[in-house]
Amino acid sequence: MEPRHSQPDFGDSESEYRAATEAAAVFDVSDRTQLRMSGPDRRSFFHGFCTNDIKGLSVGFGCEAFLCNVKGRILGHVFVFADEDSLWIESVPGQGEALTSHLNRYHLVEDLKLVDQTETLAEFLVSGPQTVQRLADAGLNVAGLEPWRHGIVTMETDETRIDCRVKRVDIFGSCAFLISTASGHADALWQRLLEASVVPAGKSVFESLRIEAGFPVYGIDLSDENLAQEAARTERAISFQKGCYLGQEPIARLNAMGHVNRALASFVIEASEIPPVGTVLLNPKKEDKEAGRATSVAWSWSAGKPIGMGMVRALFLEPGTELPIASEPRTTATIR
């Protein structure tokens, strides 16, 4: 589903950024992939194909995980939420076909059903330190939802009752909720949020916030060329206590080694303009050698400078490390 309320900005990106960091802002993320897996074998089946503990995931809770191939390389970066009768699997836009194809390839005799419901749902991300109060003002009581808790919250309007699945994810480091509802209720929910002084924010601010928080997007910052630990989300997304799953052996072996040769990092760029994606970071001692490459770039209103994210060699991951950028005039990127 193409987000109907999504655009680069709503006229003033700096004000939108300020709302997201000081109050509450809403982003239309309705194009995110949303899969529903039902059936009695859903937990044991999905447990065998992702890096986190799905069998131990209590009803009403969620987690972050990777789906990997047999070599431990990333095929998908997902959020998983457990209901009484289903698992909800969320990922970046456009991943529905790839994920369902991958999972159905191994689905033989298990009693389960996997349905892509992306087109039937709208989803908004509301983030900022005043989010809980602003959502309450909109008629959505989320005060009891701690990080990675989720549930159905009903919002009353003059015309109808709108059931919303609310998931607390805090992906920008501040209080944040993904709110999904039937696509037919999208406009009513959006309007109610704006009436509660939740500020609409665009793609420019979303990119800035996620890069500042080091939150990757699969297909942009990560791909099937990356090992799971290279995403720098090991503590959040990988369980080393769970049982066997696809890709476990190389992931466990890499964990035993204690390090990766490169990892995703964010950095501040000493420049007045945003450099292009693909900009090369250089080895400060051997500037003919590459130390990393920018996969995402944006403007940071808090830093007053561009920021970026990309794969950086392990030798240069220490915060504060300054790396020359292959640009003219020559400038630097400082690892955050």
C-alpha positions in Angstrom: 0.0 0.0 0.0 1.3 3.4 -1.0 1.2 5.6 2.1 -1.4 8.3 1.5 0.0 10.7 4.1 3.7 10.2 3.3 5.9 12.9 1.6 9.4 14.2 1.9 8.2 16.9 4.4 5.1 18.8 5.4 6.6 22.2 4.8 9.0 22.6 7.6 11.3 19.6 8.3 13.1 21.3 11.2 9.8 21.8 13.0 8.8 18.2 12.3 12.1 17.0 13.7 11.6 19.1 16.8 8.2 17.6 17.3 9.6 14.1 17.0 12.3 14.8 19.5 10.5 17.1 22.0 6.8 16.2 21.7 5.2 13.7 19.3 5.2 13.2 15.5 3.4 10.8 13.2 4.8 9.1 10.1 2.7 7.2 7.6 4.5 3.8 7.2 1.6 1.9 5.6 3.8 0.4 3.0 5.6 -1.7 5.6 5.2 -5.5 5.0 2.8 -7.1 7.4 2.4 -10.9 7.4 0.1 -13.0 9.5 1.0 -16.5 10.4 -1.7 -18.7 12.0 -2.0 -22.4 12.9 -0.8 -24.5 15.8 2.7 -25.1 14.3 3.4 -21.4 13.7 5.7 -20.8 16.7 7.9 -23.9 16.2 8.1 -23.3 12.5 9.1 -19.7 12.6 11.4 -20.3 15.5 13.4 -22.5 13.1 13.9 -19.7 10.6 14.8 -16.6 12.6 17.5 -15.5 15.0 15.4 -14.8 18.1 13.4 -16.9 20.5 9.9 -17.3 19.1 8.9 -20.3 21.2 9.6 -18.3 24.3 7.7 -15.2 23.1 4.8 -14.6 25.4 1.4 -13.6 24.1 1.3 -9.8 24.0 5.0 -9.4 23.5 7.2 -8.9 20.4 10.9 -9.0 19.4 13.3 -8.1 16.6 14.9 -10.8 14.5 16.7 -11.7 11.3 15.9 -14.3 8.8 19.1 -15.8 7.4 20.2 -18.3 4.8 22.3 -21.4 5.7 25.5 -19.2 5.5 24.1 -16.8 8.2 23.6 -14.0 5.7 20.6 -11.8 6.2 17.4 -12.4 4.1 15.1 -10.2 6.2 15.0 -7.9 9.2 11.7 -8.3 11.0 9.6 -7.4 14.1 7.5 -10.4 15.4 4.5 -10.0 17.6 2.7 -12.9 19.3 -1.1 -13.1 19.6 -3.2 -15.9 21.1 -3.8 -17.4 17.6 -1.2 -15.8 15.3 2.2 -14.3 14.8 2.4 -10.9 13.1 5.6 -10.5 11.1 6.6 -6.9 10.0 9.4 -5.8 7.8 10.4 -3.1 5.3 8.3 -2.2 2.3 8.3 -4.7 -0.6 9.5 -7.7 1.4 6.2 -9.7 1.4 6.9 -11.8 -1.6 10.5 -12.6 -0.7 9.7 -13.5 2.9 6.6 -15.6 2.0 8.5 -17.4 -0.8 11.4 -18.1 1.5 9.2 -19.5 4.3 6.9 -21.5 2.0 9.9 -23.1 0.5 10.4 -25.0 3.8 6.7 -25.3 4.7 5.9 -29.0 4.1 3.6 -30.7 6.6 3.3 -28.1 9.3 -0.2 -26.9 10.2 0.1 -23.2 9.5 -1.1 -20.5 7.2 0.9 -17.5 6.0 -1.0 -14.5 4.6 0.4 -11.1 3.4 -2.0 -8.5 4.8 0.0 -5.4 3.7 -2.7 -4.2 1.3 -5.5 -4.4 3.8 -3.9 -2.4 6.6 -2.7 1.1 7.2 0.1 1.8 9.7 1.4 4.9 11.4 4.5 5.4 13.5 4.0 7.8 16.4 7.2 8.8 18.2 8.4 11.3 20.7 8.7 11.9 24.5 5.0 13.1 24.7 3.6 10.2 22.6 1.7 8.5 25.4 -0.2 11.6 26.4 -0.9 12.7 22.9 -2.2 9.3 22.0 -4.4 9.4 25.1 -5.7 12.7 23.9 -6.6 11.0 20.6 -8.5 8.3 22.4 -5.9 5.6 22.4 -4.8 4.5 25.9 -1.4 3.0 25.6 0.0 3.8 29.0 0.4 0.1 30.0 2.4 -0.8 26.9 6.1 -1.2 27.8 8.7 -1.7 25.1 7.9 -4.7 22.9 4.4 -5.0 24.3 1.4 -4.8 22.0 -2.3 -5.2 22.0 -5.6 -4.1 20.5 -6.8 -0.6 21.5 -10.1 0.8 20.4 -10.6 4.4 19.5 -14.2 5.8 19.5 -15.3 8.3 16.9 -18.6 9.9 16.2 -19.2 7.5 13.4 -17.6 4.2 14.5 -15.2 2.3 16.7 -11.7 1.9 15.2 -9.7 -1.1 16.4 -6.0 -0.5 16.3 -3.2 -2.9 16.9 -0.6 -0.9 18.9 3.0 -2.1 19.2 5.6 -0.3 21.2 9.0 -0.4 19.4 11.0 2.7 20.4 13.2 2.4 17.3 14.4 6.0 17.5 15.5 5.7 21.1 12.4 7.6 22.3 8.9 6.3 23.0 7.4 5.1 19.8 4.4 3.0 18.7 3.4 1.4 15.5 -0.3 1.7 15.1 -2.1 -0.4 12.4 -5.7 -0.5 11.5 -8.0 -1.4 8.5 -7.0 0.7 5.6 -10.5 2.1 5.4 -10.0 3.8 8.8 -6.6 5.4 7.9 -7.9 8.9 7.2 -10.1 9.0 10.4 -7.2 7.8 12.6 -4.7 10.2 10.9 -7.1 13.1 11.5 -7.7 12.2 15.2 -3.9 12.1 15.7 -3.5 15.6 14.2 -6.4 16.9 16.4 -4.4 15.7 19.4 -1.5 17.8 18.4 0.6 15.0 16.9 2.6 16.7 14.2 2.7 15.0 10.7 6.3 14.4 9.7 7.9 13.3 6.4 10.5 11.0 5.0 13.4 13.5 5.6 12.8 13.5 9.3 12.3 9.8 9.4 15.6 9.2 7.8 17.4 11.6 10.1 16.0 10.0 13.2 16.7 6.4 12.2 20.3 7.2 11.2 20.9 9.0 14.5 19.5 5.9 16.3 21.5 3.5 14.1 18.4 1.8 12.8 19.0 0.0 9.5 16.6 -0.5 6.5 16.9 -3.9 4.8 17.6 -3.4 1.1 19.4 -0.1 1.8 21.8 -0.6 4.7 21.6 -4.4 4.8 21.4 -7.2 2.2 22.0 -10.9 1.7 25.7 -10.0 1.5 25.8 -9.2 5.2 26.3 -11.6 8.1 23.7 -11.2 10.9 26.2 -9.7 13.4 27.3 -7.1 10.9 24.0 -5.3 11.4 25.2 -4.2 14.9 21.9 -5.3 16.5 23.1 -8.6 18.1 21.8 -7.9 21.6 18.4 -7.0 20.3 17.9 -9.5 17.5 19.9 -12.6 18.1 19.4 -15.3 20.8 22.4 -17.5 21.5 20.4 -19.7 23.9 17.6 -20.9 21.5 17.6 -24.1 19.6 18.5 -24.9 16.0 17.5 -22.5 13.2 18.6 -21.9 9.7 22.0 -20.1 9.7 22.7 -20.8 13.4 26.0 -22.6 12.8 27.9 -19.7 11.1 26.3 -17.1 13.5 27.3 -19.1 16.5 30.8 -19.6 15.1 31.2 -15.9 14.5 30.0 -15.2 18.1 32.7 -17.6 19.4 35.3 -15.7 17.4 34.2 -12.5 19.3 34.1 -10.0 16.4 33.2 -9.2 12.8 35.5 -7.7 10.2 33.0 -4.9 9.6 29.7 -3.6 11.0 27.1 -1.0 10.5 27.9 2.3 12.1 26.5 5.9 12.0 28.6 9.0 11.7 28.5 12.7 11.6 29.8 14.3 8.4 31.8 17.6 8.6 30.1 19.3 5.7 27.4 21.9 4.9 25.6 19.7 2.3 24.5 16.1 2.3 26.9 13.9 0.3 25.5 11.2 -2.0 24.8 7.6 -1.0 27.8 5.5 -1.7 30.3 8.1 -0.5 33.5 6.3 0.4 35.1 6.6 3.9 38.9 6.3 3.8 41.5 4.7 6.0 43.0 7.7 7.9 46.5 6.2 7.7 46.3 4.9 4.1 44.0 7.1 2.2 44.2 4.9 -0.9 42.4 2.2 1.1 38.6 2.1 1.8 37.4 2.0 5.4 33.7 2.1 4.7 30.9 3.4 2.5 27.7 5.4 3.2 24.5 3.4 2.6 22.2 6.1 4.0 22.6 9.9 4.4 20.4 12.7 5.8 20.5 16.0 7.6 20.7 16.1 11.4 19.0 19.2 12.9 20.5 18.3 16.3 24.0 18.2 14.9 23.5 20.9 12.4 25.4 18.7 9.9 24.8 15.8 7.6 24.8 12.3 9.1 25.3 8.9 7.5 25.2 5.2 8.1 27.2 2.5 6.4 29.4 -0.6 6.7 32.7 0.3 8.4 35.7 -1.9 8.9 36.1 -3.0 12.5 39.4 -1.2 13.0 37.5 2.1 12.8 34.3 1.5 14.8 35.5 3.2 18.0 33.2 6.3 18.6 35.1 9.5 17.9 37.2 8.0 15.1 37.6 10.4 12.3 37.7 9.1 8.7 38.5 11.1 5.6 35.8 11.2 3.0 36.6 10.7 -0.7 35.3 14.1 -1.7 36.4 17.5 -3.0 37.1 19.4 -0.9 38.3 16.7 1.5 36.3 16.5 4.7 35.8 13.9 7.5 33.2 11.6 9.0 33.2 11.0 12.8 31.9 7.7 14.1 29.1 8.1 16.5 
